[in-house]
Amino acid sequence: MKNKYFAIGGFAFSEESDMEKLKNYAKEGWILEGISGEFFYKLKRGKPQNIEYTLDYQDEPTEEYFDLFSEAGWTRVVSSGNIMHIFSAPEGTKPIYTERESEIDKYTRMKKLTCKGSIYSLIAVIAFAALSCISFVFIRPVFIAAFILFILSICTFIFSFMPYLAYKGRINKLNGNKSILGFNTKLSIFYAFISVSFIFMGIRELVKKKYCISLMFILIAVFDIILIVSNFREDKILCSGKKK
């Protein structure tokens, strides 16, 4: 087997644990080659290496941006969406961010970006909710299409708003806000509520024999459950790091 894949835990939620996994895989001879389908890390078989990985955020990066990291000993491995960039360096290389202010700035950029996405998607949720109600009463043939768009807009909002909360939590933590400890665990409770809601809707649609809509709800619930597990594990890693 020349390649191996494993799921991205969510950059906003499991940055540390994902980078640690990549480091451990590199020691076994599985080196990060790229990102497949925006959901999986793609690893290639090579010689075992003691290397570290780090993640940075920069929208529309310039050559000067990458040169700055290169001079510090970090080599770009892959970029995702031209915003998120993963770098590697020999174990023991000085971290890219050594000051709290610069690390806060790193997460602030993504918080602003996800905030905009959350606002736009929330507007879409409201618009499609209104359209669904109107079509249900006055234009029945359009209702199913409007309702599907409503559900999709909810998913878009969730995938924008949850990272926004995660980045906000990281910033609060760096600012010394102790009330944010266990943030991912609190986030998981919210995910659990969403999962239960989607499972309920999935079962309801299944009873009505609307199999496609039912499957969509259940798949969303399963994805949320995966994120719950990832968040609890991430909180455990962060807490153990503090104890050290």
Secondary structure, 3 states (H helix, E strand, C coil): CCEEEEECCCHHHHHHHHHHHHHHHHHCCEEEEEEECCCEEEEEECCCCCEEEEEEECCCCCHHHHHHHHHCCCEEEEEECCCEEEEEEECCCCCCCCCHHHHHHHHHHHHHHHHHHHHHHHHHHHHHHHHHHHHHHCCHHHHHHHHHHHHHHHHHHHHHHHHHHHHHHHHHHHCCCHHHCCHHHHHHHHHHHHHHHHHHHHHHHHHCCCHHHHHHHHHHHHHHHHHHHHHHHHHHHHHHHHHC
